[in-house]
Amino acid sequence: MVFYHHGAAIQPSVTRLGNTFLARVSILEEDGEATSLGDLGQFANRDCAYEFAVRSATAFIDGEPLPRSPFQQLPAR
């Protein structure tokens, strides 16, 4: 589903990763610039991941700091 916020199109997505859900979002601004915020964090359920992706995108568009994900992924060794 695509949402619009201040003229920018927001397309959140959620991918299953093992027993968790990974939040991602793509943004297409009015001037045609496309931005992907990458992997935003892992969540226990699909709804939380989706809502976090939407909150992250609106913060990015508004020029506010991105929200922190509930936990950090440890880098692979």
PDB file with SEQRES, HELIX, SHEET and CRYST1 records, atoms N, CA, C and O in Angstrom:
SEQRES   1 A   77  MET VAL PHE TYR HIS HIS GLY ALA ALA ILE GLN PRO SER          
SEQRES   2 A   77  VAL THR ARG LEU GLY ASN THR PHE LEU ALA ARG VAL SER          
SEQRES   3 A   77  ILE LEU GLU GLU ASP GLY GLU ALA THR SER LEU GLY ASP          
SEQRES   4 A   77  LEU GLY GLN PHE ALA ASN ARG ASP CYS ALA TYR GLU PHE          
SEQRES   5 A   77  ALA VAL ARG SER ALA THR ALA PHE ILE ASP GLY GLU PRO          
SEQRES   6 A   77  LEU PRO ARG SER PRO PHE GLN GLN LEU PRO ALA ARG              
HELIX    1 AA1 ARG A   46  ASP A   62  1                                  17    
SHEET    1 AA1 4 PHE A   3  HIS A   5  0                                        
SHEET    2 AA1 4 ALA A   8  LEU A  17 -1                                        
SHEET    3 AA1 4 THR A  20  LEU A  28 -1                                        
SHEET    4 AA1 4 ALA A  34  SER A  36 -1                                        
SHEET    1 AA2 2 THR A  20  LEU A  28  0                                        
SHEET    2 AA2 2 GLY A  41  PHE A  43 -1                                        
CRYST1    1.000    1.000    1.000  90.00  90.00  90.00 P 1           1          
ATOM      1  N   MET A   1       0.843  -1.164   0.000  1.00  0.00           N  
ATOM      2  CA  MET A   1       0.000   0.000   0.000  1.00  0.00           C  
ATOM      3  C   MET A   1       0.893   1.233   0.000  1.00  0.00           C  
ATOM      4  O   MET A   1       1.939   1.251   0.649  1.00  0.00           O  
ATOM      5  N   VAL A   2       0.481   2.254  -0.723  1.00  0.00           N  
ATOM      6  CA  VAL A   2       1.227   3.501  -0.796  1.00  0.00           C  
ATOM      7  C   VAL A   2       0.471   4.579  -0.033  1.00  0.00           C  
ATOM      8  O   VAL A   2      -0.739   4.742  -0.191  1.00  0.00           O  
ATOM      9  N   PHE A   3       1.213   5.319   0.806  1.00  0.00           N  
ATOM     10  CA  PHE A   3       0.660   6.450   1.549  1.00  0.00           C  
ATOM     11  C   PHE A   3       1.293   7.720   1.006  1.00  0.00           C  
ATOM     12  O   PHE A   3       2.376   7.682   0.421  1.00  0.00           O  
ATOM     13  N   TYR A   4       0.619   8.841   1.201  1.00  0.00           N  
ATOM     14  CA  TYR A   4       1.175  10.136   0.814  1.00  0.00           C  
ATOM     15  C   TYR A   4       1.300  11.016   2.046  1.00  0.00           C  
ATOM     16  O   TYR A   4       0.384  11.097   2.865  1.00  0.00           O  
ATOM     17  N   HIS A   5       2.448  11.674   2.165  1.00  0.00           N  
ATOM     18  CA  HIS A   5       2.709  12.570   3.290  1.00  0.00           C  
ATOM     19  C   HIS A   5       3.436  13.790   2.737  1.00  0.00           C  
ATOM     20  O   HIS A   5       4.554  13.673   2.234  1.00  0.00           O  
ATOM     21  N   HIS A   6       2.814  14.945   2.826  1.00  0.00           N  
ATOM     22  CA  HIS A   6       3.374  16.197   2.286  1.00  0.00           C  
ATOM     23  C   HIS A   6       3.815  16.026   0.834  1.00  0.00           C  
ATOM     24  O   HIS A   6       4.864  16.532   0.436  1.00  0.00           O  
ATOM     25  N   GLY A   7       3.018  15.316   0.047  1.00  0.00           N  
ATOM     26  CA  GLY A   7       3.292  15.149  -1.374  1.00  0.00           C  
ATOM     27  C   GLY A   7       4.243  14.025  -1.725  1.00  0.00           C  
ATOM     28  O   GLY A   7       4.427  13.734  -2.907  1.00  0.00           O  
ATOM     29  N   ALA A   8       4.844  13.392  -0.757  1.00  0.00           N  
ATOM     30  CA  ALA A   8       5.765  12.282  -1.018  1.00  0.00           C  
ATOM     31  C   ALA A   8       5.019  10.962  -0.887  1.00  0.00           C  
ATOM     32  O   ALA A   8       4.181  10.792  -0.001  1.00  0.00           O  
ATOM     33  N   ALA A   9       5.335  10.031  -1.782  1.00  0.00           N  
ATOM     34  CA  ALA A   9       4.736   8.696  -1.727  1.00  0.00           C  
ATOM     35  C   ALA A   9       5.592   7.804  -0.834  1.00  0.00           C  
ATOM     36  O   ALA A   9       6.811   7.736  -0.992  1.00  0.00           O  
ATOM     37  N   ILE A  10       4.944   7.128   0.098  1.00  0.00           N  
ATOM     38  CA  ILE A  10       5.618   6.244   1.050  1.00  0.00           C  
ATOM     39  C   ILE A  10       5.141   4.826   0.785  1.00  0.00           C  
ATOM     40  O   ILE A  10       3.940   4.557   0.760  1.00  0.00           O  
ATOM     41  N   GLN A  11       6.103   3.912   0.586  1.00  0.00           N  
ATOM     42  CA  GLN A  11       5.753   2.510   0.384  1.00  0.00           C  
ATOM     43  C   GLN A  11       6.489   1.649   1.413  1.00  0.00           C  
ATOM     44  O   GLN A  11       7.630   1.247   1.188  1.00  0.00           O  
ATOM     45  N   PRO A  12       5.833   1.370   2.540  1.00  0.00           N  
ATOM     46  CA  PRO A  12       6.446   0.503   3.547  1.00  0.00           C  
ATOM     47  C   PRO A  12       6.369  -0.958   3.110  1.00  0.00           C  
ATOM     48  O   PRO A  12       5.474  -1.352   2.362  1.00  0.00           O  
ATOM     49  N   SER A  13       7.322  -1.751   3.592  1.00  0.00           N  
ATOM     50  CA  SER A  13       7.271  -3.186   3.317  1.00  0.00           C  
ATOM     51  C   SER A  13       7.815  -3.951   4.514  1.00  0.00           C  
ATOM     52  O   SER A  13       8.612  -3.435   5.297  1.00  0.00           O  
ATOM     53  N   VAL A  14       7.368  -5.184   4.631  1.00  0.00           N  
ATOM     54  CA  VAL A  14       7.785  -6.059   5.729  1.00  0.00           C  
ATOM     55  C   VAL A  14       8.173  -7.403   5.132  1.00  0.00           C  
ATOM     56  O   VAL A  14       7.460  -7.961   4.298  1.00  0.00           O  
ATOM     57  N   THR A  15       9.316  -7.911   5.575  1.00  0.00           N  
ATOM     58  CA  THR A  15       9.820  -9.202   5.120  1.00  0.00           C  
ATOM     59  C   THR A  15      10.030 -10.098   6.322  1.00  0.00           C  
ATOM     60  O   THR A  15      10.524  -9.654   7.358  1.00  0.00           O  
ATOM     61  N   ARG A  16       9.663 -11.337   6.187  1.00  0.00           N  
ATOM     62  CA  ARG A  16       9.894 -12.292   7.280  1.00  0.00           C  
ATOM     63  C   ARG A  16      11.372 -12.672   7.289  1.00  0.00           C  
ATOM     64  O   ARG A  16      11.951 -12.967   6.243  1.00  0.00           O  
ATOM     65  N   LEU A  17      11.974 -12.662   8.469  1.00  0.00           N  
ATOM     66  CA  LEU A  17      13.376 -13.017   8.647  1.00  0.00           C  
ATOM     67  C   LEU A  17      13.467 -13.970   9.830  1.00  0.00           C  
ATOM     68  O   LEU A  17      13.559 -13.529  10.976  1.00  0.00           O  
ATOM     69  N   GLY A  18      13.444 -15.266   9.566  1.00  0.00           N  
ATOM     70  CA  GLY A  18      13.428 -16.257  10.642  1.00  0.00           C  
ATOM     71  C   GLY A  18      12.124 -16.144  11.417  1.00  0.00           C  
ATOM     72  O   GLY A  18      11.039 -16.271  10.852  1.00  0.00           O  
ATOM     73  N   ASN A  19      12.243 -15.902  12.716  1.00  0.00           N  
ATOM     74  CA  ASN A  19      11.060 -15.755  13.573  1.00  0.00           C  
ATOM     75  C   ASN A  19      10.673 -14.297  13.778  1.00  0.00           C  
ATOM     76  O   ASN A  19       9.816 -14.000  14.610  1.00  0.00           O  
ATOM     77  N   THR A  20      11.286 -13.384  13.035  1.00  0.00           N  
ATOM     78  CA  THR A  20      10.999 -11.953  13.187  1.00  0.00           C  
ATOM     79  C   THR A  20      10.566 -11.363  11.848  1.00  0.00           C  
ATOM     80  O   THR A  20      10.555 -12.045  10.823  1.00  0.00           O  
ATOM     81  N   PHE A  21      10.213 -10.088  11.881  1.00  0.00           N  
ATOM     82  CA  PHE A  21       9.795  -9.364  10.686  1.00  0.00           C  
ATOM     83  C   PHE A  21      10.685  -8.138  10.522  1.00  0.00           C  
ATOM     84  O   PHE A  21      10.915  -7.402  11.482  1.00  0.00           O  
ATOM     85  N   LEU A  22      11.179  -7.919   9.322  1.00  0.00           N  
ATOM     86  CA  LEU A  22      12.101  -6.839   9.015  1.00  0.00           C  
ATOM     87  C   LEU A  22      11.345  -5.693   8.339  1.00  0.00           C  
ATOM     88  O   LEU A  22      10.666  -5.899   7.333  1.00  0.00           O  
ATOM     89  N   ALA A  23      11.467  -4.484   8.897  1.00  0.00           N  
ATOM     90  CA  ALA A  23      10.784  -3.300   8.352  1.00  0.00           C  
ATOM     91  C   ALA A  23      11.690  -2.592   7.348  1.00  0.00           C  
ATOM     92  O   ALA A  23      12.890  -2.436   7.574  1.00  0.00           O  
ATOM     93  N   ARG A  24      11.096  -2.168   6.239  1.00  0.00           N  
ATOM     94  CA  ARG A  24      11.780  -1.378   5.208  1.00  0.00           C  
ATOM     95  C   ARG A  24      10.789  -0.355   4.674  1.00  0.00           C  
ATOM     96  O   ARG A  24       9.577  -0.493   4.840  1.00  0.00           O  
ATOM     97  N   VAL A  25      11.332   0.683   4.024  1.00  0.00           N  
ATOM     98  CA  VAL A  25      10.438   1.672   3.417  1.00  0.00           C  
ATOM     99  C   VAL A  25      11.141   2.364   2.247  1.00  0.00           C  
ATOM    100  O   VAL A  25      12.344   2.621   2.290  1.00  0.00           O  
ATOM    101  N   SER A  26      10.370   2.655   1.214  1.00  0.00           N  
ATOM    102  CA  SER A  26      10.843   3.434   0.069  1.00  0.00           C  
ATOM    103  C   SER A  26      10.022   4.704  -0.011  1.00  0.00           C  
ATOM    104  O   SER A  26       8.822   4.703   0.264  1.00  0.00           O  
ATOM    105  N   ILE A  27      10.682   5.795  -0.393  1.00  0.00           N  
ATOM    106  CA  ILE A  27      10.021   7.099  -0.451  1.00  0.00           C  
ATOM    107  C   ILE A  27      10.278   7.710  -1.823  1.00  0.00           C  
ATOM    108  O   ILE A  27      11.416   7.736  -2.292  1.00  0.00           O  
ATOM    109  N   LEU A  28       9.229   8.198  -2.462  1.00  0.00           N  
ATOM    110  CA  LEU A  28       9.360   8.918  -3.730  1.00  0.00           C  
ATOM    111  C   LEU A  28       8.839  10.325  -3.493  1.00  0.00           C  
ATOM    112  O   LEU A  28       7.646  10.537  -3.273  1.00  0.00           O  
ATOM    113  N   GLU A  29       9.767  11.293  -3.543  1.00  0.00           N  
ATOM    114  CA  GLU A  29       9.385  12.676  -3.271  1.00  0.00           C  
ATOM    115  C   GLU A  29       8.800  13.339  -4.512  1.00  0.00           C  
ATOM    116  O   GLU A  29       8.920  12.817  -5.620  1.00  0.00           O  
ATOM    117  N   GLU A  30       8.171  14.483  -4.319  1.00  0.00           N  
ATOM    118  CA  GLU A  30       7.500  15.199  -5.410  1.00  0.00           C  
ATOM    119  C   GLU A  30       8.431  15.516  -6.567  1.00  0.00           C  
ATOM    120  O   GLU A  30       8.007  15.524  -7.723  1.00  0.00           O  
ATOM    121  N   ASP A  31       9.701  15.779  -6.265  1.00  0.00           N  
ATOM    122  CA  ASP A  31      10.655  16.130  -7.318  1.00  0.00           C  
ATOM    123  C   ASP A  31      11.193  14.904  -8.052  1.00  0.00           C  
ATOM    124  O   ASP A  31      12.047  15.036  -8.929  1.00  0.00           O  
ATOM    125  N   GLY A  32      10.700  13.709  -7.701  1.00  0.00           N  
ATOM    126  CA  GLY A  32      11.108  12.487  -8.375  1.00  0.00           C  
ATOM    127  C   GLY A  32      12.264  11.762  -7.712  1.00  0.00           C  
ATOM    128  O   GLY A  32      12.673  10.698  -8.177  1.00  0.00           O  
ATOM    129  N   GLU A  33      12.799  12.320  -6.631  1.00  0.00           N  
ATOM    130  CA  GLU A  33      13.905  11.675  -5.932  1.00  0.00           C  
ATOM    131  C   GLU A  33      13.396  10.483  -5.138  1.00  0.00           C  
ATOM    132  O   GLU A  33      12.464  10.603  -4.343  1.00  0.00           O  
ATOM    133  N   ALA A  34      14.022   9.323  -5.364  1.00  0.00           N  
ATOM    134  CA  ALA A  34      13.648   8.099  -4.645  1.00  0.00           C  
ATOM    135  C   ALA A  34      14.670   7.822  -3.553  1.00  0.00           C  
ATOM    136  O   ALA A  34      15.875   7.955  -3.767  1.00  0.00           O  
ATOM    137  N   THR A  35      14.180   7.439  -2.386  1.00  0.00           N  
ATOM    138  CA  THR A  35      15.036   7.134  -1.246  1.00  0.00           C  
ATOM    139  C   THR A  35      14.555   5.848  -0.597  1.00  0.00           C  
ATOM    140  O   THR A  35      13.355   5.642  -0.410  1.00  0.00           O  
ATOM    141  N   SER A  36      15.497   4.990  -0.258  1.00  0.00           N  
ATOM    142  CA  SER A  36      15.191   3.805   0.532  1.00  0.00           C  
ATOM    143  C   SER A  36      15.908   3.960   1.861  1.00  0.00           C  
ATOM    144  O   SER A  36      17.101   4.262   1.886  1.00  0.00           O  
ATOM    145  N   LEU A  37      15.213   3.763   2.949  1.00  0.00           N  
ATOM    146  CA  LEU A  37      15.832   3.894   4.263  1.00  0.00           C  
ATOM    147  C   LEU A  37      16.496   2.595   4.709  1.00  0.00           C  
ATOM    148  O   LEU A  37      17.037   2.522   5.812  1.00  0.00           O  
ATOM    149  N   GLY A  38      16.458   1.569   3.856  1.00  0.00           N  
ATOM    150  CA  GLY A  38      17.138   0.315   4.169  1.00  0.00           C  
ATOM    151  C   GLY A  38      16.405  -0.477   5.229  1.00  0.00           C  
ATOM    152  O   GLY A  38      15.215  -0.268   5.469  1.00  0.00           O  
ATOM    153  N   ASP A  39      17.130  -1.395   5.866  1.00  0.00           N  
ATOM    154  CA  ASP A  39      16.552  -2.213   6.926  1.00  0.00           C  
ATOM    155  C   ASP A  39      16.420  -1.357   8.184  1.00  0.00           C  
ATOM    156  O   ASP A  39      17.415  -0.855   8.707  1.00  0.00           O  
ATOM    157  N   LEU A  40      15.196  -1.196   8.664  1.00  0.00           N  
ATOM    158  CA  LEU A  40      14.928  -0.315   9.800  1.00  0.00           C  
ATOM    159  C   LEU A  40      14.954  -1.019  11.142  1.00  0.00           C  
ATOM    160  O   LEU A  40      15.087  -0.365  12.176  1.00  0.00           O  
ATOM    161  N   GLY A  41      14.833  -2.329  11.151  1.00  0.00           N  
ATOM    162  CA  GLY A  41      14.859  -3.071  12.401  1.00  0.00           C  
ATOM    163  C   GLY A  41      14.012  -4.319  12.313  1.00  0.00           C  
ATOM    164  O   GLY A  41      13.219  -4.495  11.388  1.00  0.00           O  
ATOM    165  N   GLN A  42      14.197  -5.182  13.297  1.00  0.00           N  
ATOM    166  CA  GLN A  42      13.438  -6.421  13.375  1.00  0.00           C  
ATOM    167  C   GLN A  42      12.365  -6.296  14.453  1.00  0.00           C  
ATOM    168  O   GLN A  42      12.564  -5.650  15.482  1.00  0.00           O  
ATOM    169  N   PHE A  43      11.221  -6.932  14.190  1.00  0.00           N  
ATOM    170  CA  PHE A  43      10.078  -6.816  15.082  1.00  0.00           C  
ATOM    171  C   PHE A  43       9.434  -8.179  15.291  1.00  0.00           C  
ATOM    172  O   PHE A  43       9.609  -9.092  14.484  1.00  0.00           O  
ATOM    173  N   ALA A  44       8.692  -8.303  16.375  1.00  0.00           N  
ATOM    174  CA  ALA A  44       8.058  -9.569  16.733  1.00  0.00           C  
ATOM    175  C   ALA A  44       6.860  -9.890  15.855  1.00  0.00           C  
ATOM    176  O   ALA A  44       6.526 -11.061  15.673  1.00  0.00           O  
ATOM    177  N   ASN A  45       6.198  -8.853  15.300  1.00  0.00           N  
ATOM    178  CA  ASN A  45       5.055  -9.135  14.436  1.00  0.00           C  
ATOM    179  C   ASN A  45       5.026  -8.176  13.249  1.00  0.00           C  
ATOM    180  O   ASN A  45       5.660  -7.121  13.252  1.00  0.00           O  
ATOM    181  N   ARG A  46       4.268  -8.585  12.239  1.00  0.00           N  
ATOM    182  CA  ARG A  46       4.198  -7.842  10.973  1.00  0.00           C  
ATOM    183  C   ARG A  46       3.626  -6.431  11.165  1.00  0.00           C  
ATOM    184  O   ARG A  46       4.130  -5.477  10.572  1.00  0.00           O  
ATOM    185  N   ASP A  47       2.588  -6.291  11.981  1.00  0.00           N  
ATOM    186  CA  ASP A  47       1.939  -4.987  12.163  1.00  0.00           C  
ATOM    187  C   ASP A  47       2.897  -3.961  12.765  1.00  0.00           C  
ATOM    188  O   ASP A  47       2.945  -2.817  12.312  1.00  0.00           O  
ATOM    189  N   CYS A  48       3.653  -4.361  13.777  1.00  0.00           N  
ATOM    190  CA  CYS A  48       4.605  -3.434  14.412  1.00  0.00           C  
ATOM    191  C   CYS A  48       5.680  -2.998  13.425  1.00  0.00           C  
ATOM    192  O   CYS A  48       6.060  -1.827  13.396  1.00  0.00           O  
ATOM    193  N   ALA A  49       6.171  -3.931  12.619  1.00  0.00           N  
ATOM    194  CA  ALA A  49       7.194  -3.603  11.628  1.00  0.00           C  
ATOM    195  C   ALA A  49       6.647  -2.614  10.602  1.00  0.00           C  
ATOM    196  O   ALA A  49       7.326  -1.657  10.230  1.00  0.00           O  
ATOM    197  N   TYR A  50       5.433  -2.846  10.153  1.00  0.00           N  
ATOM    198  CA  TYR A  50       4.801  -1.976   9.156  1.00  0.00           C  
ATOM    199  C   TYR A  50       4.592  -0.557   9.710  1.00  0.00           C  
ATOM    200  O   TYR A  50       4.907   0.428   9.042  1.00  0.00           O  
ATOM    201  N   GLU A  51       4.068  -0.466  10.918  1.00  0.00           N  
ATOM    202  CA  GLU A  51       3.830   0.840  11.534  1.00  0.00           C  
ATOM    203  C   GLU A  51       5.136   1.590  11.780  1.00  0.00           C  
ATOM    204  O   GLU A  51       5.185   2.811  11.634  1.00  0.00           O  
ATOM    205  N   PHE A  52       6.191   0.872  12.151  1.00  0.00           N  
ATOM    206  CA  PHE A  52       7.484   1.507  12.361  1.00  0.00           C  
ATOM    207  C   PHE A  52       8.035   2.054  11.049  1.00  0.00           C  
ATOM    208  O   PHE A  52       8.630   3.131  11.030  1.00  0.00           O  
ATOM    209  N   ALA A  53       7.846   1.331   9.964  1.00  0.00           N  
ATOM    210  CA  ALA A  53       8.296   1.802   8.653  1.00  0.00           C  
ATOM    211  C   ALA A  53       7.578   3.100   8.273  1.00  0.00           C  
ATOM    212  O   ALA A  53       8.204   4.025   7.754  1.00  0.00           O  
ATOM    213  N   VAL A  54       6.278   3.172   8.527  1.00  0.00           N  
ATOM    214  CA  VAL A  54       5.509   4.388   8.229  1.00  0.00           C  
ATOM    215  C   VAL A  54       5.990   5.553   9.100  1.00  0.00           C  
ATOM    216  O   VAL A  54       6.182   6.660   8.598  1.00  0.00           O  
ATOM    217  N   ARG A  55       6.186   5.311  10.402  1.00  0.00           N  
ATOM    218  CA  ARG A  55       6.679   6.368  11.305  1.00  0.00           C  
ATOM    219  C   ARG A  55       8.056   6.857  10.882  1.00  0.00           C  
ATOM    220  O   ARG A  55       8.330   8.056  10.940  1.00  0.00           O  
ATOM    221  N   SER A  56       8.916   5.953  10.460  1.00  0.00           N  
ATOM    222  CA  SER A  56      10.265   6.326  10.025  1.00  0.00           C  
ATOM    223  C   SER A  56      10.212   7.190   8.774  1.00  0.00           C  
ATOM    224  O   SER A  56      10.935   8.181   8.668  1.00  0.00           O  
ATOM    225  N   ALA A  57       9.369   6.821   7.838  1.00  0.00           N  
ATOM    226  CA  ALA A  57       9.254   7.586   6.594  1.00  0.00           C  
ATOM    227  C   ALA A  57       8.714   8.993   6.839  1.00  0.00           C  
ATOM    228  O   ALA A  57       9.226   9.958   6.273  1.00  0.00           O  
ATOM    229  N   THR A  58       7.690   9.117   7.672  1.00  0.00           N  
ATOM    230  CA  THR A  58       7.140  10.457   7.927  1.00  0.00           C  
ATOM    231  C   THR A  58       8.158  11.325   8.665  1.00  0.00           C  
ATOM    232  O   THR A  58       8.238  12.527   8.414  1.00  0.00           O  
ATOM    233  N   ALA A  59       8.928  10.737   9.563  1.00  0.00           N  
ATOM    234  CA  ALA A  59       9.976  11.499  10.254  1.00  0.00           C  
ATOM    235  C   ALA A  59      11.031  11.958   9.252  1.00  0.00           C  
ATOM    236  O   ALA A  59      11.486  13.099   9.320  1.00  0.00           O  
ATOM    237  N   PHE A  60      11.423  11.098   8.333  1.00  0.00           N  
ATOM    238  CA  PHE A  60      12.415  11.445   7.312  1.00  0.00           C  
ATOM    239  C   PHE A  60      11.914  12.599   6.450  1.00  0.00           C  
ATOM    240  O   PHE A  60      12.652  13.550   6.190  1.00  0.00           O  
ATOM    241  N   ILE A  61      10.677  12.519   6.014  1.00  0.00           N  
ATOM    242  CA  ILE A  61      10.099  13.565   5.167  1.00  0.00           C  
ATOM    243  C   ILE A  61       9.998  14.887   5.919  1.00  0.00           C  
ATOM    244  O   ILE A  61      10.229  15.948   5.340  1.00  0.00           O  
ATOM    245  N   ASP A  62       9.656  14.832   7.198  1.00  0.00           N  
ATOM    246  CA  ASP A  62       9.508  16.039   8.008  1.00  0.00           C  
ATOM    247  C   ASP A  62      10.845  16.597   8.502  1.00  0.00           C  
ATOM    248  O   ASP A  62      10.878  17.653   9.133  1.00  0.00           O  
ATOM    249  N   GLY A  63      11.952  15.893   8.218  1.00  0.00           N  
ATOM    250  CA  GLY A  63      13.263  16.359   8.650  1.00  0.00           C  
ATOM    251  C   GLY A  63      13.524  16.141  10.131  1.00  0.00           C  
ATOM    252  O   GLY A  63      14.372  16.810  10.722  1.00  0.00           O  
ATOM    253  N   GLU A  64      12.801  15.210  10.730  1.00  0.00           N  
ATOM    254  CA  GLU A  64      12.969  14.894  12.146  1.00  0.00           C  
ATOM    255  C   GLU A  64      13.887  13.688  12.296  1.00  0.00           C  
ATOM    256  O   GLU A  64      14.087  12.949  11.332  1.00  0.00           O  
ATOM    257  N   PRO A  65      14.450  13.474  13.486  1.00  0.00           N  
ATOM    258  CA  PRO A  65      15.274  12.280  13.699  1.00  0.00           C  
ATOM    259  C   PRO A  65      14.438  11.011  13.517  1.00  0.00           C  
ATOM    260  O   PRO A  65      13.264  10.972  13.887  1.00  0.00           O  
ATOM    261  N   LEU A  66      15.047   9.990  12.951  1.00  0.00           N  
ATOM    262  CA  LEU A  66      14.350   8.724  12.774  1.00  0.00           C  
ATOM    263  C   LEU A  66      14.160   8.056  14.134  1.00  0.00           C  
ATOM    264  O   LEU A  66      15.035   8.143  14.995  1.00  0.00           O  
ATOM    265  N   PRO A  67      13.031   7.397  14.329  1.00  0.00           N  
ATOM    266  CA  PRO A  67      12.827   6.684  15.598  1.00  0.00           C  
ATOM    267  C   PRO A  67      13.812   5.524  15.706  1.00  0.00           C  
ATOM    268  O   PRO A  67      14.275   4.994  14.696  1.00  0.00           O  
ATOM    269  N   ARG A  68      14.122   5.142  16.924  1.00  0.00           N  
ATOM    270  CA  ARG A  68      15.030   4.017  17.150  1.00  0.00           C  
ATOM    271  C   ARG A  68      14.233   2.720  17.138  1.00  0.00           C  
ATOM    272  O   ARG A  68      13.118   2.652  17.655  1.00  0.00           O  
ATOM    273  N   SER A  69      14.822   1.705  16.544  1.00  0.00           N  
ATOM    274  CA  SER A  69      14.155   0.403  16.543  1.00  0.00           C  
ATOM    275  C   SER A  69      14.214  -0.185  17.949  1.00  0.00           C  
ATOM    276  O   SER A  69      15.067   0.210  18.744  1.00  0.00           O  
ATOM    277  N   PRO A  70      13.316  -1.127  18.272  1.00  0.00           N  
ATOM    278  CA  PRO A  70      13.234  -1.642  19.636  1.00  0.00           C  
ATOM    279  C   PRO A  70      14.498  -2.358  20.102  1.00  0.00           C  
ATOM    280  O   PRO A  70      14.780  -2.376  21.301  1.00  0.00           O  
ATOM    281  N   PHE A  71      15.264  -2.947  19.188  1.00  0.00           N  
ATOM    282  CA  PHE A  71      16.531  -3.546  19.570  1.00  0.00           C  
ATOM    283  C   PHE A  71      17.488  -3.500  18.396  1.00  0.00           C  
ATOM    284  O   PHE A  71      17.068  -3.411  17.242  1.00  0.00           O  
ATOM    285  N   GLN A  72      18.766  -3.562  18.692  1.00  0.00           N  
ATOM    286  CA  GLN A  72      19.792  -3.473  17.661  1.00  0.00           C  
ATOM    287  C   GLN A  72      20.191  -4.860  17.184  1.00  0.00           C  
ATOM    288  O   GLN A  72      20.268  -5.804  17.970  1.00  0.00           O  
ATOM    289  N   GLN A  73      20.440  -4.969  15.894  1.00  0.00           N  
ATOM    290  CA  GLN A  73      20.936  -6.204  15.323  1.00  0.00           C  
ATOM    291  C   GLN A  73      22.436  -6.254  15.554  1.00  0.00           C  
ATOM    292  O   GLN A  73      23.126  -5.269  15.290  1.00  0.00           O  
ATOM    293  N   LEU A  74      22.955  -7.364  16.035  1.00  0.00           N  
ATOM    294  CA  LEU A  74      24.383  -7.505  16.219  1.00  0.00           C  
ATOM    295  C   LEU A  74      25.041  -7.811  14.889  1.00  0.00           C  
ATOM    296  O   LEU A  74      24.517  -8.618  14.121  1.00  0.00           O  
ATOM    297  N   PRO A  75      26.183  -7.187  14.589  1.00  0.00           N  
ATOM    298  CA  PRO A  75      26.838  -7.472  13.312  1.00  0.00           C  
ATOM    299  C   PRO A  75      27.326  -8.922  13.268  1.00  0.00           C  
ATOM    300  O   PRO A  75      27.711  -9.495  14.287  1.00  0.00           O  
ATOM    301  N   ALA A  76      27.300  -9.492  12.080  1.00  0.00           N  
ATOM    302  CA  ALA A  76      27.768 -10.871  11.898  1.00  0.00           C  
ATOM    303  C   ALA A  76      29.265 -10.933  12.093  1.00  0.00           C  
ATOM    304  O   ALA A  76      29.987 -10.019  11.696  1.00  0.00           O  
ATOM    305  N   ARG A  77      29.732 -12.003  12.700  1.00  0.00           N  
ATOM    306  CA  ARG A  77      31.177 -12.169  12.916  1.00  0.00           C  
ATOM    307  C   ARG A  77      31.766 -13.073  11.894  1.00  0.00           C  
ATOM    308  O   ARG A  77      32.970 -13.330  11.917  1.00  0.00           O  
TER     309      ARG A  77                                                      
END                                                                             
